[in-house]
Amino acid sequence: MSINTTAYHTILKEAAASNALLVAVSKTKSIADIRALYDLGHRDFGENYVQELADKFQALPNDIRWHFIGHLQTNKVKYIAPFVHLIHSVDSQKLLSAIHNEGKKIARVIPCLLQSYISKDANKYGMDENELQALVEAIKKNAEEFHYVDIRGLMGMASFTEDNGLIIAEFERLHKSFVKIQAGADLPNGPFDILSMGMSADYRFALAAGSNLIRIGSTLFGSRT
Ligand SMILES: *Cc1c(COP(=O)(O)O)cnc(C)c1O
C-alpha cells in the first residue's frame, strides 16, 4: 500500500487542462492511503459500498467531498443521505424517489447524476437512452416530487475492452445525451453541468469526448485484490 504521487500529479494536470474534476476512487483502500492523498491537498473521493463509505466518513476529516459511485439500494440511501456530496449512480426513478424522500426527512437537497448504460457489459448498471429521457421528462413534469434531489448531470461506464474505437463511441454517445438534455428546458433545482465518465484505463478517451469528471482508482492507489 502506498499511493502513486507521480501519477496523481500527472492526472491532476490532465484533468485541469480539460476543466475536469478528479475523483479519487478509494474503494477497498485503507484510511492511511486516503489520508496520504488528502495530505497532498486532495478532497474528492469516490466509494462504491455504503457501509465502507459510512465508516470512512466517520474516520476521516469532514472537509472531504464523498462521491458515491456504486450501485445503490433504496433501503441504504439513508446511511449516506446526510453527508454524501454527489451520488453518481441513480439508475431508476424508484431510486431517485427514495433519495428525494430521505432528503425531505432531513431537509437536505441531495446532488445526483443519472447513470446511463452505454457499454456492452452485462454486469453494469444504468438506464438506456429511452429510460433516461423518460425520467428526465418525469422530473420536469413533477418537480414537487423531486424537490429534494438536484440532478446535476450524467454518469456512465464504457465497455471493458481492448477496442478503443468502441470505448470512444460509447463516451461520445453519452456526451451527446448530456448535451441533448442540457439543451432541453432546464431541470428544476441546480445547473445540469456534470458529465462523469472515465476511469484509469480510459480517462483520456473520456476527456477527449467531453468528460468533466473522471473517476480514477487503481492508477492512484494500486490495483485492487
Ligand atoms: C472502481 C470504479 C472506478 C475506478 O476504477 P479504476 O479502474 O480503478 O480507475 C470508477 N468508476 C466506478 C463506477 C467504479 O466502480
Ligand as a Chemical Component Dictionary entry (heavy atoms), coordinates in Angstrom:
data_LIG
# 
_chem_comp.id                   LIG 
_chem_comp.type                 NON-POLYMER 
_chem_comp.pdbx_formal_charge   0 
_chem_comp.three_letter_code    LIG 
# 
loop_
_chem_comp_atom.comp_id 
_chem_comp_atom.atom_id 
_chem_comp_atom.alt_atom_id 
_chem_comp_atom.type_symbol 
_chem_comp_atom.charge 
_chem_comp_atom.model_Cartn_x 
_chem_comp_atom.model_Cartn_y 
_chem_comp_atom.model_Cartn_z 
_chem_comp_atom.pdbx_ordinal 
LIG C1 C1 C 0 -13.935 1.203 -9.319  1  
LIG C2 C2 C 0 -14.588 2.261 -10.124 2  
LIG C3 C3 C 0 -13.835 3.281 -10.740 3  
LIG C4 C4 C 0 -12.318 3.332 -10.719 4  
LIG O1 O1 O 0 -11.789 2.294 -11.472 5  
LIG P1 P1 P 0 -10.217 2.200 -11.778 6  
LIG O2 O2 O 0 -10.162 1.341 -12.981 7  
LIG O3 O3 O 0 -9.591  1.580 -10.593 8  
LIG O4 O4 O 0 -9.721  3.576 -12.037 9  
LIG C5 C5 C 0 -14.524 4.279 -11.419 10 
LIG N1 N1 N 0 -15.874 4.283 -11.502 11 
LIG C6 C6 C 0 -16.619 3.313 -10.941 12 
LIG C7 C7 C 0 -18.093 3.376 -11.083 13 
LIG C8 C8 C 0 -16.004 2.272 -10.253 14 
LIG O5 O5 O 0 -16.764 1.313 -9.719  15 
# 
loop_
_chem_comp_bond.comp_id 
_chem_comp_bond.atom_id_1 
_chem_comp_bond.atom_id_2 
_chem_comp_bond.value_order 
_chem_comp_bond.pdbx_ordinal 
LIG C1 C2 SING 1  
LIG C2 C3 SING 2  
LIG C2 C8 DOUB 3  
LIG C3 C4 SING 4  
LIG C3 C5 DOUB 5  
LIG C4 O1 SING 6  
LIG O1 P1 SING 7  
LIG P1 O2 DOUB 8  
LIG P1 O3 SING 9  
LIG P1 O4 SING 10 
LIG C5 N1 SING 11 
LIG N1 C6 DOUB 12 
LIG C6 C7 SING 13 
LIG C6 C8 SING 14 
LIG C8 O5 SING 15 
# 
